């Protein structure tokens, strides 16, 4: 059978780093308060000349270099983002043009923080269906553009950045020992829309709007939803938590990450945590965490890796792959 194997990965972060202490003169908060409740210590914030497209391009080029490929080798670009450069065209098409790629096709995927997980699962289907041989999967966000900087409950949580991987078709045996995407499970439930959303849009207010969140409600649902979708993915692959080498969760809140790992029986030393460095970068969160763990030598070829995310909508999902 055909497997979608990771050939390379990359990341890009804005130049400016904003520490927790930088918020103390803006809203009623403190470094201690933020760290205790979220685990976040800093985040990157995009400058005027740094956009979802420019960060996505930089991450894409890094992933291509890592894979030893060029844009000419790519058939499809899937960009996960909730903060596109324009309402249309898709920012993926802009990245395609920035890369000098005038063949193939490109589109955006909007599943908020779950976007990259959704995009990997989607790219895998295109590869296994024979419509693409190599796919550039990108998560890129500039959430700083949609934050209410007077709302201390949300403005301290989010950051900007981009991450990318290159997936390539490769013959596999169909066994769990194969490299590539092995299983995926995706979910959504729109009944939870008002718990995490942006209060604007072209068809309603004609404005971009600001991010709004009921933090306690999100936390209340997060652990149960995350564990449910992961257990479904384990079931598809016929594995248990003990078989994992690495768990790369969405980096939204350290307490959610810790509680989910405990409930699933995933050892703490197998959990990749970068929320302290990046904050919540939405669809860029998982590929940014991947890039850190690959760069420092933790994730190696042949490792069994679980990706997981949950976002507004609610959307949530998991992908199991062998690196």
Buried (B, 14 or more C-beta within 10 A) or exposed (E): EBBBBBBBBBBBBBEBBBEBEBBBEEBEBEBEBBBEBBBBBBBBBBEEEBBBBBBBBBBBBBBBEBBEBEBEBBBBBBBBBBBBBEEEBBBBBBBBBBBEBEEBBBBBBBBBBBBBBBBBBBBBEBBBEEEBBBBBBBBBBBBBBBBBEEBBBBBBBBBBBBBBBBBBBBEBEEEBEBBBBBBBBBBBEEEBEEBBBBBBEEEEEEEBBBBBBBBEBBBEBBBEBBBBBBBBBBEEBEBEBEEBBBBBBBBBBBBBBBBBBBBBEBEEEBBBBBBBBBBBBBBBBBBBBBBBBBEEEBBEEEBBBBBBBBBBBBBBBBBBBBB
